Structures are given as C-alpha cells and as structure tokens.
Amino acid sequence: MSLAQMLDDEHLQSAEDMLNEIRCSSETWRSEFLAEVTEAGRELYRAALYDNDRLWTECKDLYGQGQGYRNRVAERIQEWFEDQEHNDFLDTVEQRVRLAWNKRVIQPLCLLCAPAKVGLVVNVS
C-alpha cells in the first residue's frame, strides 16, 4: 500500500498527521541518503581505483585491437569488481550504504514514530 493510499484509508485516519510528516520528510531523507552514499562511493572508489596502475595499464593495452575498445574496457573493469580479491572492498562499500541508510532514513523514521519523550535517543546500528 502506497503512502497516498494510506492517507486515503479511513481506517488510518488516526495516523494521518504521522503519515503526512513521513510524506513531507521522506524526500529530505532520500536526498540526504543519496548524497551521503554518493560521497562515500566517490571516496571509496577513488581510493581503490585512482592509483591502480595495473588496471589502467591493462585498459590502455586494450586500445588498438579494433572496434569494441569501450566494451573491452568495460568488461575489464567489470572483471575487476567481480574479482574475489576485492570482496573486502565491496563489503566496505556495502557497510557504508547500510550506515547511511540507518542514519538518514531509519533513525529519523524511528524518531518520528516514537512516543514523545524528553531526551529520547534512538540508536539503530
């Protein structure tokens, strides 16, 4: 059931204020999540790829082999990402995505849904 459908559902009328708040806040949560994940991706991938002379030399060496250079480079880079040697790297990327999701979406949602209490602290890790 979509948020719009929930707002139209008479059985959920008592939750209308909270649903409206979710509707108003969700775009901010989404934007903040995407911004954080984008920055984390830039940081992590730049560190892993920028000084990877071997990968870039292999890509450069693919030039001059006829049509399909871009496809061969794309395949080589895809192979790099799928290489078991990079599992730790991919785990780090996934961890950063999870942390951003919890921080930018789950925690604000939990705070919104929590009963009003002074000094309420929500830690969803």
Secondary structure as a PSIPRED ss2 file (coil, helix, strand):
# PSIPRED VFORMAT (PSIPRED V4.0)

   1 M C   1.000  0.000  0.000
   2 S C   1.000  0.000  0.000
   3 L H   0.000  1.000  0.000
   4 A H   0.000  1.000  0.000
   5 Q H   0.000  1.000  0.000
   6 M H   0.000  1.000  0.000
   7 L H   0.000  1.000  0.000
   8 D H   0.000  1.000  0.000
   9 D C   1.000  0.000  0.000
  10 E H   0.000  1.000  0.000
  11 H H   0.000  1.000  0.000
  12 L H   0.000  1.000  0.000
  13 Q H   0.000  1.000  0.000
  14 S H   0.000  1.000  0.000
  15 A H   0.000  1.000  0.000
  16 E H   0.000  1.000  0.000
  17 D H   0.000  1.000  0.000
  18 M H   0.000  1.000  0.000
  19 L H   0.000  1.000  0.000
  20 N H   0.000  1.000  0.000
  21 E H   0.000  1.000  0.000
  22 I H   0.000  1.000  0.000
  23 R H   0.000  1.000  0.000
  24 C H   0.000  1.000  0.000
  25 S H   0.000  1.000  0.000
  26 S H   0.000  1.000  0.000
  27 E H   0.000  1.000  0.000
  28 T H   0.000  1.000  0.000
  29 W H   0.000  1.000  0.000
  30 R H   0.000  1.000  0.000
  31 S H   0.000  1.000  0.000
  32 E H   0.000  1.000  0.000
  33 F H   0.000  1.000  0.000
  34 L H   0.000  1.000  0.000
  35 A H   0.000  1.000  0.000
  36 E H   0.000  1.000  0.000
  37 V H   0.000  1.000  0.000
  38 T H   0.000  1.000  0.000
  39 E H   0.000  1.000  0.000
  40 A H   0.000  1.000  0.000
  41 G H   0.000  1.000  0.000
  42 R H   0.000  1.000  0.000
  43 E H   0.000  1.000  0.000
  44 L H   0.000  1.000  0.000
  45 Y H   0.000  1.000  0.000
  46 R H   0.000  1.000  0.000
  47 A H   0.000  1.000  0.000
  48 A H   0.000  1.000  0.000
  49 L H   0.000  1.000  0.000
  50 Y C   1.000  0.000  0.000
  51 D C   1.000  0.000  0.000
  52 N C   1.000  0.000  0.000
  53 D H   0.000  1.000  0.000
  54 R H   0.000  1.000  0.000
  55 L H   0.000  1.000  0.000
  56 W H   0.000  1.000  0.000
  57 T H   0.000  1.000  0.000
  58 E H   0.000  1.000  0.000
  59 C H   0.000  1.000  0.000
  60 K H   0.000  1.000  0.000
  61 D H   0.000  1.000  0.000
  62 L C   1.000  0.000  0.000
  63 Y C   1.000  0.000  0.000
  64 G C   1.000  0.000  0.000
  65 Q C   1.000  0.000  0.000
  66 G C   1.000  0.000  0.000
  67 Q C   1.000  0.000  0.000
  68 G C   1.000  0.000  0.000
  69 Y H   0.000  1.000  0.000
  70 R H   0.000  1.000  0.000
  71 N H   0.000  1.000  0.000
  72 R H   0.000  1.000  0.000
  73 V H   0.000  1.000  0.000
  74 A H   0.000  1.000  0.000
  75 E H   0.000  1.000  0.000
  76 R H   0.000  1.000  0.000
  77 I H   0.000  1.000  0.000
  78 Q H   0.000  1.000  0.000
  79 E H   0.000  1.000  0.000
  80 W H   0.000  1.000  0.000
  81 F H   0.000  1.000  0.000
  82 E H   0.000  1.000  0.000
  83 D C   1.000  0.000  0.000
  84 Q H   0.000  1.000  0.000
  85 E H   0.000  1.000  0.000
  86 H H   0.000  1.000  0.000
  87 N H   0.000  1.000  0.000
  88 D H   0.000  1.000  0.000
  89 F H   0.000  1.000  0.000
  90 L H   0.000  1.000  0.000
  91 D H   0.000  1.000  0.000
  92 T H   0.000  1.000  0.000
  93 V H   0.000  1.000  0.000
  94 E H   0.000  1.000  0.000
  95 Q H   0.000  1.000  0.000
  96 R H   0.000  1.000  0.000
  97 V H   0.000  1.000  0.000
  98 R H   0.000  1.000  0.000
  99 L H   0.000  1.000  0.000
 100 A H   0.000  1.000  0.000
 101 W H   0.000  1.000  0.000
 102 N H   0.000  1.000  0.000
 103 K H   0.000  1.000  0.000
 104 R H   0.000  1.000  0.000
 105 V H   0.000  1.000  0.000
 106 I H   0.000  1.000  0.000
 107 Q H   0.000  1.000  0.000
 108 P H   0.000  1.000  0.000
 109 L H   0.000  1.000  0.000
 110 C H   0.000  1.000  0.000
 111 L H   0.000  1.000  0.000
 112 L H   0.000  1.000  0.000
 113 C H   0.000  1.000  0.000
 114 A C   1.000  0.000  0.000
 115 P C   1.000  0.000  0.000
 116 A C   1.000  0.000  0.000
 117 K C   1.000  0.000  0.000
 118 V C   1.000  0.000  0.000
 119 G C   1.000  0.000  0.000
 120 L C   1.000  0.000  0.000
 121 V C   1.000  0.000  0.000
 122 V C   1.000  0.000  0.000
 123 N C   1.000  0.000  0.000
 124 V C   1.000  0.000  0.000
 125 S C   1.000  0.000  0.000
